[in-house]
Each structure stands twice: as C-alpha cells, then as structure tokens.
Amino acid sequence: MLKIVFILSTILCFVNVLKAQVSEGGIPISLQKINATSNSPFTYSQAIYTLSKPNIVAAKNDDALNDSKGAYRVGLNLPVSITMTNSGTWSLLPDGTKVWRLIISGKDAMALGLYFSESVQIPAGGKLFAYNENGKQILGSYTSSTDDFQAMEMVQGEKMYLEYSAPSWVQETPVFNINEVVYFYRGVEEHVGAFSSKSSANQEKAANCQVDVACTEGNNWANQIKSVVHYTFNDGTGTYVCSASTINNTSNDCKPYILTAWHCGERVAGQSISTWVWYWKYQKTTCATGSQNQNDPSQGTKTMTGGTVRASSGNGTLNNPPGNGKVAGSDFYLVELSAQPPASYEVYYAGWDRTNTGSASGVGIHHPDGSAKKISTYTQGLSSSNFNGGAANAHWAVFWATTANGHGVTEGGSSGSPLFNTSGRIVGQLTGGGSACTVNGAGNGTGPNEADVYGKLFTDWDLNGTTNNARLKPWLDATNTGATAINGIAAPCTVTPNAPVAQFVANPTTVTSGGVSQFTDQSTGSPTSWAWIITPATGWAYSGGTNASSQNPQVTFNTTGTYTVQLTATNTSGSDVELKTNYIVVTNSTGPCTASSTFCDEFIQNVSLATINNQSTCNNYTSYNIGTTLTKGQLYSITITPQITGQAPGSAYTGDEIAAWIDFNGDFDFDDVGERIAFVSITAGASLVFNFTVPQNATSGSVKMRVRISYNATQGGEGPINPCGNTNYGEVEDYNIILSNPLGLEQNYLDVVSIYPNPANDEVTIDLAGLEAETISVELMDMTGKILQTQKQLTSNTGVFDLRNLAQGSYQLRITDGTIQRIARIVKL
C-alpha cells in the first residue's frame, strides 16, 4: 500500500510561477507535495473561511455616482477576525515542521487582499506564503527579516491560500491578525489576469484612446516611466487606487520619497497608510492602439507596503479646510517608505522643477481606472489655474494632444500622477479635470479638448503653510541648497552609508544539550558583512548550512554551560560590535526526547518483556507506569505485536518498521551504542520476537524503554525509524526498566539505596534502606567530579541534600562505606 504524507484537495499547476515583494522567494510546502493515489485512505482537507458575498450591484451603482478624476474604488473591505489560533488547521510533518493552512474564499471575486490589525511578525525560522488556486501567483516567503507590514497585496481569483511553516525548534506563533479581507470586484482585471487560468482577453480597463507607455510616445521618457507608481489605499470600508511617483531630493541619496495627491488619502488623513500597497513596473511590454492590447497582461509584482506621511497640503492653511468639491491648497501628499525599493524594481527618482514657469510641452504618466501604465502628451503650454474655484493659481492647466497611437487623457485612478515638463522634471501632481476620450465621456462638460489640472510643485514647495509637514522644501532640500530644479537619479544611488549599529537576538536562549538556537541580525545602517564569535569555542557547531559569516546563523549547542556571543556588523563606513555575555544557557536533558504520531493507523497492540505484558489501543504516545527489573549480563526476549486499525493483532503494512530502545547508561537518550534492542522492517513472515543482553556496565537503577512503530519513507512514508521526533503514522510507548546487578559475590550491596525524587527541584533524599548509617558517607559532585556537599557517617537512615542554590543540570552522588562505592546520577530541574 502507498502512503503519502498529505493530499491536497486541489491539484495545483506549477507553470509560470511569479513571486512578489515584500518577500524572499521560495515555494510553499503545499505546492511541493505530490497528489496521492485515489486508493489512499489518508487525506488532508484544508480549512476554508468563506466570506459573505458583498452587494456588488449596489457598489457599482454607488461608483457610477462617485467616479470622477478622484480616487477610484476597486474593492470592498469585509471585516473579519482571523488568526492562526481561531482559524485554519495545524499539521505536523515527519521532521517536526509545523504547518498552518487556511483558504479564504470569496465567491466571484476578481482578487482578494488582506489588511492586518497590527504589523505581521514572523518568528525567526518561520515562513509565510500566500498564493492563488492554480499556484501561478505566489507571495512570500515572508520571514523575520521582512520589514513590518500590515497589508498583503491582491491575490488573483476567488480563493487565497495561506500557509505558515516553522521547524520544530521554533516555539513562538506569528503575530498574524487579519481584520479585513479586500474583495476586489473591478479595476484589477489587467493586474491579476496574468495569474488566471482563463483567457486574458477583454482585460483592458482604460478607455480606448489611452496610450501604452510601450508605444512610441514613451520612447523619450523611459526613466520617467520607471518613476511612476500605482497604489491601493484603504479608507476603512473600501479600497481605492491612485497614481504617484518616486521623487529625488537634493542629496541625490535615493531616499524613498513618493509624491501623490492629498485628495487620494484625505479620507482617513493618512491614518491607514500602513495598509497602502505600492506597485512598480505595472505596465504593458508592447504597444497597441485603443483597446486592442488585451492579450499582453502585465504583472505589477514589485510591491512594498506602508510608509510615513512627511508632508501634505492638508496640514497647511492654504484653502484649508477646503469647500465642497475643492481640495486643500495645491493637493500634494509626500510619503517616505520605510526602506529603499529593491534593485530589481529599477526605480528612477524623478527630478523636479519648482519654478512658476509653465512648460511648453511634456507628458503625464499614470494608471487610469487601475489599468497598466499609460502616457498622455501635451504640446500646448501650461497655464496657471485653480481647481473648482479653490486656491488661486495653485494648479497648472493642461490640454492633451492627439499623438500617433491615440489621444491620452486621464481617468479615475490617475489622480496623484506626475506631470513632467520638457526637461523630464516633475512640475505637478494630478488633482482632476475634464478630459475624456469622447465628448461627455466622463460626464457633462468632459471631452478630449477639456483641461486637466495639476497641483503646482511651485506651490507644494512652501506656499501651503509654514510648518515642515505642510511643505516639500524641508524634505526635498533638507540641506538648504536653494536649488530650483534638479535632475532625476536612477537607483542604486552612490552614497556613503552610516556605520552600522550591531544588534541581534537568538531564539531560544535556553536550550537542552543538542538543541538549536537561531540567531537573527537586527543591525541598523545596512551592514554588508557579519562576523560571529561564540565563546567558549567548543561544545557547539554551526548548522543549517550557516557559518560565522552568515547574517542569520543557526547553532547547535552540544555541551552544557553558558555561552557568550559577539556580533561584528560592518559596511564601508565602519563596524560595530554587540556582545551578550552568558547569553545562551545549555542544560542537560531531564528526560528522554519527545516522540509521537498523528494518525493511529498502525499501532503497538502488545509489548511483552519479563513481567511486562501490556495490551493497548492506539494513543499516539503513552508513558506507561509499568515496568520490570532486568539483570545485567542476562539474555532477554521482547515481543512487540503490531496491529492495523480495524484488522487483527499482528497485522502491519509492508514497509512498517518496529524498534525498541533501552537507555542503558541513564543519560536520557537512546542513541548510544547497543541501546537499540529490537528492530524489524515488516515483510511477509517477519519475526516479532527480539533477543538482547543487558550490558554488564549498564547503570543501576531506573531507566526508560521506548517502543515504536512508524512507516518508512522508502515505501512512501516517514523515513528510517528514529526514537525521537514526530511522525504522521504509527505509535510510541515508554516503559520503566530497573537495571540491577546479578546476585552473587560481586553484587554491590549499595544498589539497595534509594534516591528520590530524581529529577528534583529543591532537595534530594538518600534512603539507606536499613544499612548501618554510621558507616556510610555520601558526596554530591558536579559532572567533573568536584565535590559540592558531603554528609559523612550519617546518623539516620536518610540523608538530604539541598539543591536550591544549584543551577539546572546533571550532578553525581557518590555513596561509599570506605571500600565499596556506588555512583548515581541525579538531575536538578
């Protein structure tokens, strides 16, 4: 029989996979799995969160009344409360990896997006993905290195698949609280069409006269085209689109400033900017006139989220508050992103001209109605104007011209887009106007020969108010050069960075011997190299393919003790060091490693060894309070009987493995030589009786025996049987074994001394069990043999050692009458 770990309810395709920022790449575990055969009884069903379908007819009726040159609504925000504890399903992979999955379903949605009530925080080692139903669009991975975000960009289709995974050593759960799901119902056809399995035809959203930036009209504006940004923003009930541009400053340092229109964000006064999503390179790659360019979908997969509002005309006094149908001042909004866009975005920071001289010609570049990037051309000189009777002469009036491939105008969603002069510098940002492809095409009084109005950069600079948050000047000319115009600059900019400030954290900081700690660099100042030093230099090793130069290394600690960690972070401007003394604490294990299973398909029906004869049903893992005494040097037989659920005792799958271990040296593990006492890989006629001899040098006293059945990966299951860890199939049982010396002259009579409790918290008692107390001495030692406490010639049949001032870990008790001695190990919790 074939067993497969997981079976997805949907068969996924793996062609044309595209990834988006802010993310670090990779493929979700669910997309790596192979679908099971139809006769497999092991299936996995993902949890589905079904959204109530909004009233789209009512929404579009409302849009018909409100669509203009303002913000253009594309989605409705549906309130939810989704976390990784109240929704979805958790699963455990054979290697201990934890996986959380959830499908969010919104019937007939073009796409779905997410807003979070607080910044998403992924623990070190964890990975978060989102993807669409056919697997063509993948967002992620999002990790602990990802900048904070409170929004996730749109995912094509009516189903969004979410997956979080983390290795076994990660203990924290992500901060992940979805409070709104965006139901996109229009204006995103082009954007998500590339990820759909359906035909991409009829996805053009912009009006027929619009001109693609790939047409000849864009030939001389390649850099300016790279500066234009499409973005979505949230007003609490709906999601809208506008346009914007990245803009240079006099330091030429690629500071990530974005210029757009105040009226796009004024609905919530920038309070929701943490949920804004910025899209670069959302444009066609070929030119076609009118609405013919429907089969050239373009993916705006280069994204970032959030930012900080630095200045706005809404913070000034010029025509503020505005009257009905007017805008505050010159209608500008300046945002600074939390980080520079990655180099792959090919961002151009556009130059600007803050003079009050109207340009004779130029272009506007924008995203009309949520569509891919378009270009509109003017050949008639700009003139001063106002918007709907607002601030006098605070805007430029522009009339668009017919060109070789159309007559570019602006539409809803174009708001905030830049207006460029003859020199390719920004002179304003779009507020609104009357242009349209056809007469009255956007309402009465609109048409191809009507003017649009752009807020003047001249007014944006310092005429909206006197405070820094009402002017562009303090931000675009922070060093007071007095420049009236500057050219743009392409990223990456050549600037001298500040020296880094070294910072790091580890998780966890307390581990048991053999445990792994993940170190995460949190240094500021953009370091380019890292050097880690851990002292003492022994007792640990880098793991997971990392080393001393890795930014985020993993370290396996094998020896108990405390470890000091130092990080040196370096860039071209210098270095900085952070030292954390005794930062990592490594303790001894206080019990055997954990082990369990998920599915009770095959299990251990009976274990028989000496006086143990335990018949049971499947419980995944059980530690039985059942035991027997075994004598050192003696030969024993153990019989382990498996059973498949619903079948007779003794039944098992071909490929099942059965094994048993005894911790003969009492070190709380089962990996020492000779400790596996039984093993069989099930085939027809395989024996279930196993012989073993207890080693003469085994420790005396109580130890653990572990019995396990699991399914081997070479047959499609877990992998070779291991005493530790979790598997999907099988069962684990633990028993108590008392190891004793054989009777005779060589028997150590001190073995009758009882030591309890062990492990212990505060104190441990030594019970001499009737021996002559005055002849016995007991010493408490550390693992190196150093004597910590002594009780000589005990005056009663019991002795007590106070452990409260001792560190957690392993210690030794030496019990002696002066001639014969017994060494016993104890554990302080």
N, C-alpha and C positions, 0 to 999 in steps of 0.2 A: 504494500500500500504506500502511496506517495503522500507525504505530509508537507505542507507549505506553511510557513510561519504566519503570513497574513494574506487574506484575499480581499481585494478592493471590490466594492460593489459596482464600480465603473471602470471599464477598460480605457486606459489612457494612452494617447499617442505621444510620441517623443520627437516629432519633427518641428523644425523652425522654432526652437526654444529661445526665448528672449528674456533678458533679465533687466531689472530696473534699480535705480538708486532711490533712497539711500540704502545700499545693500553691499554684500561682499561676495555674491555669487554662490554657486553650489546647486545641488539638486535635492529636493525633499526626499526623505526616506520613502515616503509612499510612492513616489514616482520611480524609485529604484526597484520596487518589488515586482515579481513576476506573478501573473494571474494563475490561480490554482486550477487544477483539472476539475471537471464537473463532478467527479465522484468523491471529492474530498469532503469529509464531514466538518472540516474546520473552516469556518467562515468568519469574517470580521466585518461588522456593519458600523459605518461611521454615524455619529450623531448629527442630526440636521436641525438647525434653528430656522424655522420658517417665518418669514416676515409677512405681516398683513399687507396685501397689495394696496397702495395708495390710490386715490381717485385721480387718475391721470387726465380724464376728460375735464374735470374741474380745474386741474392745474393748467392745462393748455388754454382753457378759456380765460383764466386769470392772466396767463402770459400774453395773450392777444391784446389785452388792455394795457399791459405794462411794458412790453418790449419796445425798446427805442434804442438810442445810442448809449443807454446806460448799461449797467450790469445785466448780463444775460443768464437767466436761470436755466440750469441743466439737470438739477437733481433735487429730490425731496429728502429731508433728513428724518429718519424714523427712529424715535427714542427706543433704546434697548438697555439692558444691563447684562452684559456677557463677560464672564471671567473664566479663568481656567479651572475654577473650583465649582462654579454653578452650571457650567455648560460643557459640552464635548465629552470625549472619552479618553482615558489614560490607558496605555498599554505598556508592557514590559518586554523588551527584546531579549534574546538569549544572552547577550553580553552585558546585560544590566541597563542598557539605554532605555530611558523613559520617553514615551512619545504621547503627545496630546494632539487630538484631531477634532475638527469641527467643520461642518459645511453650513454656510449661511445661504439661504435660498430666498430669492425674491422673484416671484413669477413675472415673466415678460420684461424684466429689467434689461436695459442695454449693457449696464455695468453696475457694479457695486463698489462702494468705497467705505472706509472706516474712519470715525473720529473717536478719540480716547479721552476719558475724563482727566487723565494725568499722563505725564510722559511715560512711554513704554520703557521698561528697564529689563534687560535680558541678563541673567547671571553669567558669569564667566563660564565658558564651556557650552552654553546653550545656543540653539539656533532656531530662529523663527522664519517661516516661509508663508507666503500666500500665493495661490495660483488658480487658474481658471479650469473649467471642466475638462478641456481637451489637453491640458498640460502645455499649451503653446506659450502662455504668459506666466512667468514666474517672478515673483517679487521676493527678494532675500538672497542670501540669508541676512537677517538682522541679528547682531550679536552684542556682546558687552562693549565692543569697540564702536558700535554705531552711535552717531550723535543722537541725542534725545529727540523723539518725535511724538506728536500727538495726532497724526493723521497718516493714513495709508492710501496711496493713490488708487485710482479706479482699476478694477479687475474686470475684464470682459465677461459678459454673459450674466445669466440669472443665478449662477452659483459661484460662490467664492469658497475655496478650500483653504483652511488654515491648518498649519502643522507646526508644533514646537517639539524639539527633541533635546535631550541632555544626557550626557554619560552618567554612570551610576554614582560618581563621586560628587555630583552637583546636588546640593541639598535644598537650595532656595527655589521658590517658584517665581516666575517673572511677575513684574508689575504690569498687568495687562487687563485694563478695564475699558471695554468698548461701551460708550454711552450713546452713540448714534451710528446707524448704518445709512449711507447715502444710496438712495435708489435713483440711478441716472436714467432718465427717460427721453432725453433729446440732447442734441448738440455735441454728442460724443461719438457719433457714427464713424467718422473718419479715424478718430483716435484709437478706438478699440477694434475696428474692422480687421486689422492685420492679424488679430489673435483668434478670430472666429473661424469655425469650420465651414461656415456658409460662404456664399459668393460675396465678394467685396464690392459688387456693383451697387449703384444707387446710394453711395455713402456720402457723396458731396453735399455739404450743408450750406456753404456760402452761395450767395446769389450768382447768376450766370455771368455777370460782367466782370467778376473778380479775376485777378491775375496772379497765378502762382509765382512764388519767388524764384522758381527754377526757369521761368521764362526769360527772354532776352532783356526785359525791363529790369531784371535783377542783376545783370552782368557786372555793373559797376558798383554794386552795393553789397558785395559778399561779406565784408566784415560787419556792416550794419545789420545784415540779416542774422548773423550769429549772435547779435546782442539782444534780439527780441525774444521775449519770454511769454508763454501762455500760462495762466494760473487759474486755479479754482479757489474759491473762498466761501466761508460758511457764515451765515447770519443767524444761525440758531434754528431756523425752520427749513431753509433751503440752501442749496449750493449753487454758486454762480461762477461765471467765467469772465475774465478781463484780460487785457494785454499789458505788457510792461517791457522795460529794457534794463539791462545792466549798464551802469554808467561809471565813467572814470572819475578820478579826483586828481588834484594837482601833485600828489605824491607819487602817482603812477605805480601804486603798490598792489593793484588788483583787490583792493578792499571790496568785498561783495555787496556793493550798493545796488538797489533796484529802484527805479523811478516808475511810478504809475499814477493813477488819478485818485484824488481824495474821495470822489463820489462812489468809487468801487467799494471802498472799505468803510465809509462813514456810517453804514447801517449799524455797526456794532463798535464804532470808534476804535477799531484795531484790537478789541479785546479777544477776538478769536484768531489772531494771526498765527498762533501756534498750530492751527489746523489748516493753514493755507498750504497748497501744494503747487510748486513751481515746475514747469515743464520746458526743457530746452530741446532744440532740434526737431520740433514738431512741424514738419514741412514736407512737401512733395519733392521727389527727385527728378521728375520730368514735367514738361510743360504741355498743357492742352488748353484750348480756348474754352470759355464759357463753362458749362457743367460737364464737359466731356472727360474730365480727368477723374474718373470714378474707380479705375482699376489700378491706381497707384497709391495704395494706402500708406500712410507714413506713421511711424511709431514715435510718439513723444515719450520715450522710455528713459530719458535722462532727467531725473527729478530730485528735488530737495523739498524740505518742508520747514514751515515756521520762519522765524526771524524776529527782528526787533524794529519797531517803528521809531525812526530817528527824528523825522520832522514831517509836518503836514500843514497845509493851508487851514485845516480845521482847528489848529492850535493858535492861529493868528487872529487879527482883528479886522482884516480887510473883508468887507461884506460878510461878516460872520457875527451872529448866525445869519445864514442866507435866507432870502424869502422863498416862497413857494416856487418850485421849478428852477431855482437858481443853485449855484454852488458856492462854497466858501472860497473867497479870493480867487486865486489862479488855479485852484483844483489840483494840487500836487500832493504826492504821498511818497516819502522816501523810506525804504526798508533796508536794513542791513542783515544779511544772512549770518548764521552762526559760524559758518566756515566757507572757504572758497569752494566753488564747484570743482569737481574732479577734472583733471586734464582732458579726459575723454569727451567732455562736454564741449570742448573747443570754444570756450566763451570769449567774446570780444566785449571789452568795456568801452562803450561808445564815448567819443569826445562830445563836447558841448560848446555852445556859444551863448553867452548871457547878455549880448548887446541887444539893443532895441531896434535893430535894423532888419527890416523884412527881407528874406531871401528871395531871389528872382525865380528859383526853381528848386526842386528837391523831391523827396518821396516820403510817404508814410508806410510803415510796415506793421502788420497787425494780424490778429486772429479773429476774423468775423464769424459770429454765431458759433464759436467753438471749433471752427474748422482749422485746417492746416494753414500755415503762414502765407499771407498774401501781400502784394505790393501795389500801392496807388501812387500815381505820379502827378506832380503839379508843375506847370510851366508859366503860370501867371503869378506875379509877385505877391508875397504875403502882405496883409494889411491888418492894422490894429482893429480889435473888435471887443465885444463882450458876449457873455453867454446869457441869453434870456433876460437882458437888462441888468445883469449883475455888475461886478466891479468894472469900472470903465477902463478900456484899453488893456485889460489884463490877459487878453487872449489874442491869438493870431487867427484870422480868417483865411481859409484855403479853398480853392476851387480845383477839382480834379480834371485831368485831361484824358482824352482818348489816346490810347497807345496801340502798338502793333497787335497785342493779344487781348485787348479788352478795354474797359473803362473803369479802372479800380475805384471803389468808393469805400465807405466804412459801414459797419453794421453793429448791432448789439454784440458785445464781446470784444469789439475793437477798442473800447474805452481804455484809457491809460497808455495806449501805444505811442511810440515816439514819432515826432515829426523831424525829419532831417533837412538841413539846408544844403546848398550846392556843394559845400566842403565836407559833407558827410557827418556833420555835428548835430546833436540834438538841440532843437530850439523850443520844443514844447511837447506836451503830452495831451492826448485827445480827451476832450470833455464831451462833445456831442456835435449835433448839427443836422443838416437837412439833406445830405447826399443820399442817393439811392440809384439803383441800376435803371429804374424806369420812373417816369413821372408818377408821382403819388405812390410809388412802390413801397415806401416805408411810412405812409400816412399822408394826409393832405399837406401840400406845400413842399413835399420832398421830390427829389429827382436828380439826375446826373449833373445838372448845372447849378445845383444849390450848394452853398458853402458849408464846410465843417469848421469847428472852432477848437483850437488847442490852447491850453493854458501856457502862457509865455514863460520860458525859463528865466527871462529878464525879471519877471515879477516873482517867480518862485524864489529867486536868489535871496532877496532881503526886503521885499515890499509887503509881504503878508503880515508881518509882525516884527517885534524886536527881540523875542526870545529865540534861543537856539532851536527849539522844537517847532518853530514856525518858519524857518529859513533853510535854504540849501547851503548857503555860504559856509557855516561852521563845519559842515561835513565834507563838501566837495573842495574846499580850500582851507583845510584846517591849519595850514602853516602861514596863512595870510599873504600869499604871493601877490594877490591883486589881479591875477590872470582873468582876462575877459573871455578867452576862448582857449581850449586845449584839444589836442587830437586824442583819438582813442588808442587803446593798447590791447594787444591780444595776450591772453593767458598762455603760459605762465609768465608773470612779471618777474623781472630780475630785481629783487630787493634783498636787503640784509636782514635776516630774521633776528629776533631777540634770542638770547641764550635760553635754553630750556630750563624749566624748574622740574626736577625729578620728583615723581610721585608714583607709588604703586600700592597695590593691595594683593592679598592672597586669599584664596578660599579653597578649603578651610585652613585655619591657622593651627588647629589642633587635630592631629591625625594619629591613628594607630600605626604600628610598625608595618611597613609595606603599603601604606596609604599614599595617595597622590594629592598634591596641592597645585592649584592653578594660579599662576602669578599674572596680574594684569597691569600693564603700563598705563598710568593716568597722567603722565607728564604733560605739561603745557610748553608752548614755544616750539612745537613741531620738531622734535628730535629726529635725527636721521640714523642714529645708531645707539645701541644699548649694550651695556656690559654688566652682567650679574656676577656677584661673588657671594657664596654661601659658606659660612664657617660654623663648625669645623668642616674641613674639605672632604671628609669621608663620611660614610653612613647614608649617602643619598646619591641619586643619579638623575640626570635629565631624561625625560620620557616623551612619548608622543611626537617624536621627530624634532624636538626642540633642542636648543643648546644655549650656551652662555651669552650668545649674541642675539637670541630671539627677542622680539618685542614682548611676547606674552608666553614665557616658557611654562612647561609642566615639569614638576619634580616629584619623583618617587622617593620617600624617606623610609629607609630600611632599619635604622638603628635608633633606639630610644634616646631621648635627650632634648636639649633646646638648641636651636639654630638661629644664627644672626644672618640677616640678608641685607645686601647692599646693591643698589642700582645706580649706575652712572649713565645719564642720558646726555647725548652730545649732538650738536649741529655745528654749522660753520662758524657760529658766533661764540661757541664755548661749550662748557659742560657743567653739569650739576650732579650732586650726589645725594641720595636719600639712604640713610642707614636705620634699620629697625633691629634693635638688639633683642635677642631671645624671642624673636618674632614667631617662629614655628616651634611648637611643642609636639614631640613624638612620644607616645605612650605605648606600653605593651598591650596586646590584646587581653581582654578579660574573659574571653570565651571563644568558642570556635567561630569561624566565619559564617556569615548568613547564607542561607540557601533555601530556595522554594521553587514552586512551579505555578503556572497559571491555569492550565487545563488538566482536569482529572480524567484523562482518557485511559492511559495505563497507569497502574499504581502498585504499591507493595502490599500484597494480601496477607503475607505471613513472614515473620522472622523467627528462626529457631536457633538458639545458641546456648548450650549448657542449660541453665534453668529458665532462660528466656524462651517463651513460646507465645508470641504476640500476633494475634489475628486482628486485622483492622480494615476499615474502608479508607477511601482516599480523602486526605485533608490537606493536600499540597505540602505542608510542613507540619510535623509534630515532634515535640521533645517529650518523650515518654518518661514518666517517673518509674521506670522499670529497669532492672539491672541484674547483673550476675557477677560472680567472682571467678577470675581466671588466674591460674598459677603460672608463674614464669617458667619457661622451659617446656611447658606441656603442649601437646598437639590437640587441636580442637577442630570441629566441623561446624560450619554455619550453613543453614539452608535458607534461601531467600526465594519466596514464591511470588511471582508477579500475577497480575490479572488485568484484563481489558474490561472496562466498564460495560456491564451487560453480558459478559461472557463468563466462562468457567474459570476457577482458580488455575493458575499455570499458563494461561493464555498471555501472549505478548506479540508485538509486531516484530517482523524481521527488521533488524537494524536497531531495536531497543538495546540499550546497554544497562547492565546491573553491576553495581560495585558496592563495597563496604570498606570502611577505614576505621582503625583504632589509633588514638593519639597516644602511642606507647611511651613517649618521653614527656608527656604532660605539658607541652608548650603551646597548647591551644590551636594547633593547626594539624592538618592531615597530609602534609607534603614531604615528610621526612622519609628516608629510605626504609622500606619494609612496612610502612603503616597502611598501605592498601592490602587488605587481607582477602579480597574477593573481587573478581571481575569476569564478565562474560558478555559477548556480543551475541544477541539472540539469533540463532539459526535453528533449523529443524533438528530436534534431538539434543539440543544443548543442555548440559548438566547445570542444575541449580544448587548443587552441594559443593562447598568450597572448604578445603583444609588449610590450616595455618598453624604456626607455632609461635607462642608468645616469647619474645626475646628475653634472654636471661638478664640483660642490662636494662630492661624496661623500668620505668619509675614505679614506685609503690604507691598505692592509694587509688583514689577515684579519678577516672579519665572518661572521655566521651567516645562512643562509637557512632559512626554515621553510615546509614544505608540509603542508597539512591537508585532510582531508575530514571533514565532520560532517553531521548531519541537522537541518534547520531546524524550529523549534517551530511555525511557521505551518502545517506539514504534520503536526504531532503529535510533533515531536522536540525538539531541544535549544535552538534559538534561533539568531539570525543568527551566522554563523561568526566566531570570535574566535581570535587567535593564542595566547591564554593559557587556562589552566584545563582542567578535565577534562570529558569528555562520556561518555555511555554508548556511543554508536555512532560509528565512524569510526577514523581513524588519524592520527598526527603523525610527520613525518620532518624532521630537521635536517641541513643540509649546510654545508660550509665554502666560503666565497667569498673570493677575494683580489681586492681592487679596486686597479687600477693606473692611472697616468696614461698618456695616449696618447703614442706615440713622436713625437719632433719637437723643435723648438727649445724648446718650453715645458715639456718634461718636467723634473721635479725629480729630479736625479740622486741626491739623498739618499734617495729611496724605496728604494734597494737596501740601506740599512742595516737590519739585523735586530735586533729587540728581543725578548728571551726570558729566562725564561718570562714569560708575561703571560696571566692574573694570576700574581702571585708572592707567596711567603711572606717570604723573608729577603732576597733580593737579586735585582736585575735586571741583565742583561748587554746591552751595546750592541755589536754586531758590525759594524765598518765595511766589511767585505767587500772589502778591497783598496784602499779610498780612502786618500789621503795623510793619515795620522793627525794629523800635526803641524798641519794646517790646520783641524782640526775641534774645536769645543767643544760640550759637552753640559751642559744645565742641567736639574735636577729641580725642578719647581714644584708648588705646590698648585693647586686649580682656580680660585683667584682671580688666579693669576699670580705669587704670592710665591715668590721663589727660595729653595729649601731646601738644595740642594747643587749644586756646579759642578765640572766637570772640563774644564780648558782645555788646548788643544794636546796632545791625547792622544799618549803616547809609544809606544803599541802599537795594534794593530788592534781591540782591545776595551777597553771601559770598563765598570766595575761600580759600581753604586750600592747601598749598604747600606740596606735598608728596615726593619730590625728595630725601630727606635725610632719608626716612623711608625704612626699609627692606621690601622685598616682604612678603605678607601675608594678614591676615584679621584684620580690625580695626572697631571701632564703632563711630557713630556720635550721640550725644545727642542734640536734638533740644527742647528748652523749653521756655515758657513765664513766668516761675517762679511758675506756678501752674500745668499746663499740660505739659507733655513731650512725645517725641517720640524717640525711639532708632532705629537706622538704621545701618545695616552692610554694609561696603564697602571693596573692595579688592584692594590692591596695587600690580600691576604687576611688 
